[in-house]
Amino acid sequence: MPQMAPLSWLNLFIFFIIIFMLFNIMNYFLLIYKNNNIKKNNKKSIIMWKW
């Protein structure tokens, strides 16, 4: 490919690997997950009906 003649293929490979790793790290650390372990205080009052 004459357009990429000045670039080394190893440098190009390392560049894309770095971009890929940065993308994965950003997705891992910047996503905020919802915490489903929060306990809610839902006390149901049981009413005993006497019919």
ROTOR-778093 format. One record per atom (N, C-alpha, C): residue number from 1; residue in one letter; atom name; z, y, x. Coordinates in Angstrom, 3 decimals. Example, Ala and Ser with C-alpha at 12.3 -4.5 7.8 and 13.67 -1.06 7.14 Angstrom:
BEGIN
rec k->1 | r->A | a->N | Z->7.800 | Y->-5.690 | X->13.190 .
rec k->1 | r->A | a->CA | Z->7.800 | Y->-4.500 | X->12.300 .
rec k->1 | r->A | a->C | Z->7.800 | Y->-3.300 | X->13.200 .
rec k->2 | r->S | a->N | Z->7.080 | Y->-2.250 | X->12.850 .
rec k->2 | r->S | a->CA | Z->7.140 | Y->-1.060 | X->13.670 .
rec k->2 | r->S | a->C | Z->7.870 | Y->0.030 | X->12.900 .
***
This chain:
BEGIN
rec k->1 | r->M | a->N | Z->0.000 | Y->-1.181 | X->0.847 .
rec k->1 | r->M | a->CA | Z->0.000 | Y->0.000 | X->0.000 .
rec k->1 | r->M | a->C | Z->0.000 | Y->1.246 | X->0.894 .
rec k->2 | r->P | a->N | Z->-1.027 | Y->1.992 | X->0.886 .
rec k->2 | r->P | a->CA | Z->-1.091 | Y->3.146 | X->1.787 .
rec k->2 | r->P | a->C | Z->-0.104 | Y->4.257 | X->1.424 .
rec k->3 | r->Q | a->N | Z->0.334 | Y->4.322 | X->0.160 .
rec k->3 | r->Q | a->CA | Z->1.265 | Y->5.380 | X->-0.220 .
rec k->3 | r->Q | a->C | Z->2.632 | Y->5.175 | X->0.434 .
rec k->4 | r->M | a->N | Z->2.995 | Y->3.932 | X->0.696 .
rec k->4 | r->M | a->CA | Z->4.305 | Y->3.639 | X->1.246 .
rec k->4 | r->M | a->C | Z->4.238 | Y->3.342 | X->2.738 .
rec k->5 | r->A | a->N | Z->3.184 | Y->3.722 | X->3.383 .
rec k->5 | r->A | a->CA | Z->3.027 | Y->3.419 | X->4.806 .
rec k->5 | r->A | a->C | Z->4.131 | Y->4.006 | X->5.675 .
rec k->6 | r->P | a->N | Z->4.640 | Y->5.228 | X->5.423 .
rec k->6 | r->P | a->CA | Z->5.691 | Y->5.743 | X->6.299 .
rec k->6 | r->P | a->C | Z->7.039 | Y->5.046 | X->6.099 .
rec k->7 | r->L | a->N | Z->7.223 | Y->4.407 | X->4.953 .
rec k->7 | r->L | a->CA | Z->8.521 | Y->3.799 | X->4.665 .
rec k->7 | r->L | a->C | Z->8.589 | Y->2.382 | X->5.211 .
rec k->8 | r->S | a->N | Z->9.752 | Y->2.036 | X->5.646 .
rec k->8 | r->S | a->CA | Z->9.984 | Y->0.664 | X->6.054 .
rec k->8 | r->S | a->C | Z->10.390 | Y->-0.131 | X->4.814 .
rec k->9 | r->W | a->N | Z->9.929 | Y->-1.364 | X->4.711 .
rec k->9 | r->W | a->CA | Z->10.256 | Y->-2.182 | X->3.544 .
rec k->9 | r->W | a->C | Z->11.746 | Y->-2.498 | X->3.508 .
rec k->10 | r->L | a->N | Z->12.359 | Y->-2.623 | X->4.665 .
rec k->10 | r->L | a->CA | Z->13.798 | Y->-2.869 | X->4.715 .
rec k->10 | r->L | a->C | Z->14.569 | Y->-1.656 | X->4.191 .
rec k->11 | r->N | a->N | Z->14.135 | Y->-0.461 | X->4.558 .
rec k->11 | r->N | a->CA | Z->14.787 | Y->0.754 | X->4.039 .
rec k->11 | r->N | a->C | Z->14.617 | Y->0.860 | X->2.532 .
rec k->12 | r->L | a->N | Z->13.455 | Y->0.523 | X->2.034 .
rec k->12 | r->L | a->CA | Z->13.212 | Y->0.559 | X->0.598 .
rec k->12 | r->L | a->C | Z->14.092 | Y->-0.451 | X->-0.127 .
rec k->13 | r->F | a->N | Z->14.202 | Y->-1.651 | X->0.429 .
rec k->13 | r->F | a->CA | Z->15.044 | Y->-2.688 | X->-0.152 .
rec k->13 | r->F | a->C | Z->16.508 | Y->-2.250 | X->-0.180 .
rec k->14 | r->I | a->N | Z->16.982 | Y->-1.684 | X->0.927 .
rec k->14 | r->I | a->CA | Z->18.371 | Y->-1.220 | X->0.996 .
rec k->14 | r->I | a->C | Z->18.605 | Y->-0.085 | X->0.008 .
rec k->15 | r->F | a->N | Z->17.640 | Y->0.798 | X->-0.128 .
rec k->15 | r->F | a->CA | Z->17.751 | Y->1.903 | X->-1.081 .
rec k->15 | r->F | a->C | Z->17.898 | Y->1.386 | X->-2.514 .
rec k->16 | r->F | a->N | Z->17.073 | Y->0.424 | X->-2.914 .
rec k->16 | r->F | a->CA | Z->17.154 | Y->-0.106 | X->-4.274 .
rec k->16 | r->F | a->C | Z->18.422 | Y->-0.918 | X->-4.488 .
rec k->17 | r->I | a->N | Z->18.895 | Y->-1.606 | X->-3.465 .
rec k->17 | r->I | a->CA | Z->20.160 | Y->-2.338 | X->-3.588 .
rec k->17 | r->I | a->C | Z->21.319 | Y->-1.369 | X->-3.781 .
rec k->18 | r->I | a->N | Z->21.305 | Y->-0.259 | X->-3.057 .
rec k->18 | r->I | a->CA | Z->22.369 | Y->0.741 | X->-3.207 .
rec k->18 | r->I | a->C | Z->22.335 | Y->1.348 | X->-4.605 .
rec k->19 | r->I | a->N | Z->21.130 | Y->1.659 | X->-5.093 .
rec k->19 | r->I | a->CA | Z->21.007 | Y->2.204 | X->-6.452 .
rec k->19 | r->I | a->C | Z->21.515 | Y->1.204 | X->-7.478 .
rec k->20 | r->F | a->N | Z->21.171 | Y->-0.061 | X->-7.304 .
rec k->20 | r->F | a->CA | Z->21.615 | Y->-1.120 | X->-8.221 .
rec k->20 | r->F | a->C | Z->23.137 | Y->-1.260 | X->-8.208 .
rec k->21 | r->M | a->N | Z->23.736 | Y->-1.239 | X->-7.022 .
rec k->21 | r->M | a->CA | Z->25.184 | Y->-1.363 | X->-6.912 .
rec k->21 | r->M | a->C | Z->25.889 | Y->-0.149 | X->-7.525 .
rec k->22 | r->L | a->N | Z->25.368 | Y->1.038 | X->-7.285 .
rec k->22 | r->L | a->CA | Z->25.964 | Y->2.240 | X->-7.888 .
rec k->22 | r->L | a->C | Z->25.878 | Y->2.198 | X->-9.411 .
rec k->23 | r->F | a->N | Z->24.764 | Y->1.735 | X->-9.922 .
rec k->23 | r->F | a->CA | Z->24.603 | Y->1.614 | X->-11.367 .
rec k->23 | r->F | a->C | Z->25.626 | Y->0.641 | X->-11.949 .
rec k->24 | r->N | a->N | Z->25.817 | Y->-0.496 | X->-11.293 .
rec k->24 | r->N | a->CA | Z->26.786 | Y->-1.488 | X->-11.777 .
rec k->24 | r->N | a->C | Z->28.215 | Y->-0.979 | X->-11.680 .
rec k->25 | r->I | a->N | Z->28.541 | Y->-0.308 | X->-10.602 .
rec k->25 | r->I | a->CA | Z->29.895 | Y->0.225 | X->-10.436 .
rec k->25 | r->I | a->C | Z->30.183 | Y->1.291 | X->-11.476 .
rec k->26 | r->M | a->N | Z->29.208 | Y->2.156 | X->-11.730 .
rec k->26 | r->M | a->CA | Z->29.411 | Y->3.196 | X->-12.738 .
rec k->26 | r->M | a->C | Z->29.576 | Y->2.593 | X->-14.129 .
rec k->27 | r->N | a->N | Z->28.802 | Y->1.577 | X->-14.453 .
rec k->27 | r->N | a->CA | Z->28.956 | Y->0.934 | X->-15.757 .
rec k->27 | r->N | a->C | Z->30.301 | Y->0.238 | X->-15.877 .
rec k->28 | r->Y | a->N | Z->30.783 | Y->-0.333 | X->-14.807 .
rec k->28 | r->Y | a->CA | Z->32.059 | Y->-1.048 | X->-14.860 .
rec k->28 | r->Y | a->C | Z->33.232 | Y->-0.092 | X->-15.020 .
rec k->29 | r->F | a->N | Z->33.237 | Y->1.004 | X->-14.263 .
rec k->29 | r->F | a->CA | Z->34.400 | Y->1.879 | X->-14.247 .
rec k->29 | r->F | a->C | Z->34.341 | Y->2.999 | X->-15.280 .
rec k->30 | r->L | a->N | Z->33.187 | Y->3.330 | X->-15.804 .
rec k->30 | r->L | a->CA | Z->33.106 | Y->4.456 | X->-16.738 .
rec k->30 | r->L | a->C | Z->33.135 | Y->4.041 | X->-18.200 .
rec k->31 | r->L | a->N | Z->32.980 | Y->2.758 | X->-18.477 .
rec k->31 | r->L | a->CA | Z->33.072 | Y->2.310 | X->-19.860 .
rec k->31 | r->L | a->C | Z->34.533 | Y->2.254 | X->-20.283 .
rec k->32 | r->I | a->N | Z->34.815 | Y->2.781 | X->-21.451 .
rec k->32 | r->I | a->CA | Z->36.176 | Y->2.767 | X->-21.973 .
rec k->32 | r->I | a->C | Z->36.225 | Y->1.729 | X->-23.090 .
rec k->33 | r->Y | a->N | Z->37.035 | Y->0.719 | X->-22.876 .
rec k->33 | r->Y | a->CA | Z->37.157 | Y->-0.340 | X->-23.861 .
rec k->33 | r->Y | a->C | Z->38.317 | Y->-0.031 | X->-24.800 .
rec k->34 | r->K | a->N | Z->38.154 | Y->-0.426 | X->-26.047 .
rec k->34 | r->K | a->CA | Z->39.232 | Y->-0.232 | X->-27.009 .
rec k->34 | r->K | a->C | Z->40.315 | Y->-1.269 | X->-26.772 .
rec k->35 | r->N | a->N | Z->41.546 | Y->-0.816 | X->-26.779 .
rec k->35 | r->N | a->CA | Z->42.665 | Y->-1.715 | X->-26.573 .
rec k->35 | r->N | a->C | Z->43.058 | Y->-2.315 | X->-27.918 .
rec k->36 | r->N | a->N | Z->42.837 | Y->-3.612 | X->-28.061 .
rec k->36 | r->N | a->CA | Z->43.148 | Y->-4.284 | X->-29.317 .
rec k->36 | r->N | a->C | Z->44.553 | Y->-4.870 | X->-29.313 .
rec k->37 | r->N | a->N | Z->45.308 | Y->-4.669 | X->-28.259 .
rec k->37 | r->N | a->CA | Z->46.648 | Y->-5.240 | X->-28.157 .
rec k->37 | r->N | a->C | Z->47.733 | Y->-4.318 | X->-28.699 .
rec k->38 | r->I | a->N | Z->47.348 | Y->-3.207 | X->-29.273 .
rec k->38 | r->I | a->CA | Z->48.328 | Y->-2.276 | X->-29.816 .
rec k->38 | r->I | a->C | Z->48.898 | Y->-2.874 | X->-31.105 .
rec k->39 | r->K | a->N | Z->50.220 | Y->-3.006 | X->-31.117 .
rec k->39 | r->K | a->CA | Z->50.869 | Y->-3.579 | X->-32.296 .
rec k->39 | r->K | a->C | Z->51.126 | Y->-2.470 | X->-33.306 .
rec k->40 | r->K | a->N | Z->50.757 | Y->-2.750 | X->-34.530 .
rec k->40 | r->K | a->CA | Z->50.965 | Y->-1.774 | X->-35.592 .
rec k->40 | r->K | a->C | Z->52.214 | Y->-2.149 | X->-36.378 .
rec k->41 | r->N | a->N | Z->52.957 | Y->-1.149 | X->-36.790 .
rec k->41 | r->N | a->CA | Z->54.143 | Y->-1.393 | X->-37.599 .
rec k->41 | r->N | a->C | Z->53.762 | Y->-1.344 | X->-39.070 .
rec k->42 | r->N | a->N | Z->53.267 | Y->-2.431 | X->-39.537 .
rec k->42 | r->N | a->CA | Z->52.913 | Y->-2.541 | X->-40.945 .
rec k->42 | r->N | a->C | Z->53.931 | Y->-3.455 | X->-41.619 .
rec k->43 | r->K | a->N | Z->54.988 | Y->-2.864 | X->-42.101 .
rec k->43 | r->K | a->CA | Z->56.009 | Y->-3.639 | X->-42.794 .
rec k->43 | r->K | a->C | Z->55.672 | Y->-3.649 | X->-44.279 .
rec k->44 | r->K | a->N | Z->55.391 | Y->-4.827 | X->-44.763 .
rec k->44 | r->K | a->CA | Z->55.081 | Y->-4.954 | X->-46.179 .
rec k->44 | r->K | a->C | Z->56.377 | Y->-5.203 | X->-46.939 .
rec k->45 | r->S | a->N | Z->56.577 | Y->-4.448 | X->-47.974 .
rec k->45 | r->S | a->CA | Z->57.767 | Y->-4.657 | X->-48.790 .
rec k->45 | r->S | a->C | Z->57.438 | Y->-5.708 | X->-49.851 .
rec k->46 | r->I | a->N | Z->58.225 | Y->-6.745 | X->-49.831 .
rec k->46 | r->I | a->CA | Z->58.015 | Y->-7.825 | X->-50.789 .
rec k->46 | r->I | a->C | Z->58.860 | Y->-7.536 | X->-52.014 .
rec k->47 | r->I | a->N | Z->58.182 | Y->-7.439 | X->-53.132 .
rec k->47 | r->I | a->CA | Z->58.878 | Y->-7.158 | X->-54.379 .
rec k->47 | r->I | a->C | Z->58.961 | Y->-8.461 | X->-55.165 .
rec k->48 | r->M | a->N | Z->60.200 | Y->-8.872 | X->-55.472 .
rec k->48 | r->M | a->CA | Z->60.394 | Y->-10.088 | X->-56.245 .
rec k->48 | r->M | a->C | Z->60.441 | Y->-9.718 | X->-57.727 .
rec k->49 | r->W | a->N | Z->59.371 | Y->-10.024 | X->-58.410 .
rec k->49 | r->W | a->CA | Z->59.305 | Y->-9.705 | X->-59.841 .
rec k->49 | r->W | a->C | Z->59.998 | Y->-10.797 | X->-60.643 .
rec k->50 | r->K | a->N | Z->60.853 | Y->-10.373 | X->-61.543 .
rec k->50 | r->K | a->CA | Z->61.533 | Y->-11.339 | X->-62.411 .
rec k->50 | r->K | a->C | Z->60.930 | Y->-11.216 | X->-63.799 .
rec k->51 | r->W | a->N | Z->60.181 | Y->-12.218 | X->-64.151 .
rec k->51 | r->W | a->CA | Z->59.518 | Y->-12.182 | X->-65.450 .
rec k->51 | r->W | a->C | Z->60.367 | Y->-12.915 | X->-66.456 .
***
